[in-house]
C-alpha cells in the first residue's frame, strides 16, 4: 500500500500542496501531522509502527519525514526492517528500486562523513588554540583561592558551604585538589 505522509512547514502550512501531490500518485492512505514541530510526531510514530511488508511511505520531500540525517537513517533502518519502502518525490528516491546502491547505505555514509567533518574541524580548532597557548575547557580557579580553601578545610573550623562562600571553590573542586 502507498501511504502518504505530510507535515506542515513554512511553504505549506496546511499541507495542501503535499496532499495534492500524494493524491496524484494514488496513495491509498494519507497521514498528516497537525504541527510542524520535530517533537511529538505522533502520526509519524503510529505510521512507522503499523507498517506492513511491501508498504511504501511516500513523502514530497525528505525534510517532511526527518529532521536530520541521523533521524532519516533511524527511520530508514526501521522501514527496511519491516520490509517496507520509502519514496521521496522531490528527490526522486524510491528504495523499492533495488538497482544500484541502497539509499540506506548512502545516508549511513553521509552521517559518518558529517560526523568525521565535525570531529576533524573540532580537533583542528583545538590544535590551533593549543599552539596559541589557549587552553580548552573551564578556566582554572586562581591558585590562591584553592590554597586558602585547602587551609580552611584542613583547619576543620569551617563548613564546606562557608569555604565555598569565602573562596568560590566548590566541594567537588576542593576534593579534587585534596586528592593530589
N, C-alpha and C positions, 0 to 999 in steps of 0.2 A: 504494500500500500504506500502511496505517496502521501507523506504527512508534511504539510507546510507549517513553518514556524515563523512568527513575526513578533517584533517588539518595537515599541516607539523609539525613535531617535530624532534628532533635530530636524532633518529634512523630511520626515514622515511621522509626525507626532501622533496621528490617529491610525497609522498602519494601512491606510487606504491604498497607497501605491504598491506596497508589498503584497497585500491580499489580492489586488487585481492581477499581479504577475503570477501569483500562486494558483489562482483560479484558471488563468490562461493555460497553464501546463497540466490541468486536470488533477490537482491534489484532491485526494479522497477525503481529507480531513485537514482543517487549518486551525492551528492553535496559536493564540495571541496573548502576549503578556499585557497587563494593564498599565505597566510603568516601564520606564527606561533604565531604572536602577540596575546595577550589576548584582546587587544583593537581593536575596529573597526572590529568585526567579522560579517561582512555584510551578508555573506551566512548563517550563523547560525541564525541571526535575521530574515532573509527572510524565512528560512525554518520553524522556530518556528511560525512565524506569519501566514504562509499558511498551517499549519497542519489541517487536517480534522479528524473527528471522525473515530476511528479504524485504523488510520495511525500508523505506528511504526517506530520510529527513531532508526537506528542501527549504533552503533559505535564499533570499535575494542577494545577500552579501554575507561573507563570513563574520563580519563585525556584529551582525544581528545575533548570531549564535554564541560567539565567545568574546570575552573582554580582553584577552591577552593570548599570546602564542601558547603559553603554558596551559591556559584554560582550554584552548582549542585542542591541544594534544590530549588532555584528560578526556574530553568529550569524544574525540575520535577513537580513543582506546576503548571506551565503554560501548560506543556504537559498533565498533568492529567485533568486540567480544560477544555481542548479541547477534552477530551475523547480519547486521543491518548496514545501511549505507548512508552517505551524506552527499548532497548535491547543492552546490552554490551557483546560482545563475550568473551573477555578475562576474565571478572569477572563472567561470566555465569549468568547474571542478565537479567530477562525478566519480566517487570511489567505487561504484559498481563496475566501471570500465577498468578491467584488470590489465589492459595493455600498458606497458611502461612501468615506471617507478611508482610504488604505492604512495599516495598522498600522506598517509600517516608517517611514513619514513622521512619524507621531505620535511614535514613540520617538526618531527623529532630532531632532525639535523639542524633546522633553523633555531630551535630552542637551545640546543647545545652551542651553536655558533654565537647566539646572542649572549649566552652566559659566559663564553670564552672571551668575547669582546669586552664585556663589562669587567671581568676579572683582570684582563690584561691592562686595561686603562687604569684600574684601581692600583695595580702593582706598579705601573709606570709612574703614576702620580705620587705614590708613597716613596718610591725610589728617588724621584726628583726632590721631594720635600726633605728627605733624609740628607741628600747631598748639600742642600741649602742650610742644613742644621736644624730644620724644623722637626720636632718630634710629634708623632701621631698620638692620638688618644687624649685622655683627660689631662689637663695641666696638673703638675705635681704641686702639692701643698708646700708652702715655704718651710724650710728645714727648722727655723727657729720655733715655729708653732708646733711642729712634730716633737721636737726636743722638750718643749715646755709641757706638752700633753703627756709625754712619757714620764717626766719627773712628777707631774701631778698624780698620774696613775700609780706610780711606784710609792708615793708618799702615803697612799691609802687614806687620804684626808678628803678626797673629792669623789663625787659620784660621776658616772660616765656622762650624764646629762650636763653636769657642771663643767666637766672637761670640754665637752663639745661647745657649750655656750662661751666659754672663756677663750678657746683656741681655734674653734672652727673645724676641729678634727673629729670625724665621726668614729663611732665604736669600731666599725669594720676596718677603717684605715689605721686606727690605733693598734688594733690586734695584729694587723698585717706587719706593721713596723716592729711590734714586740716580738714577733716570730723570728725576725732577722737578727 
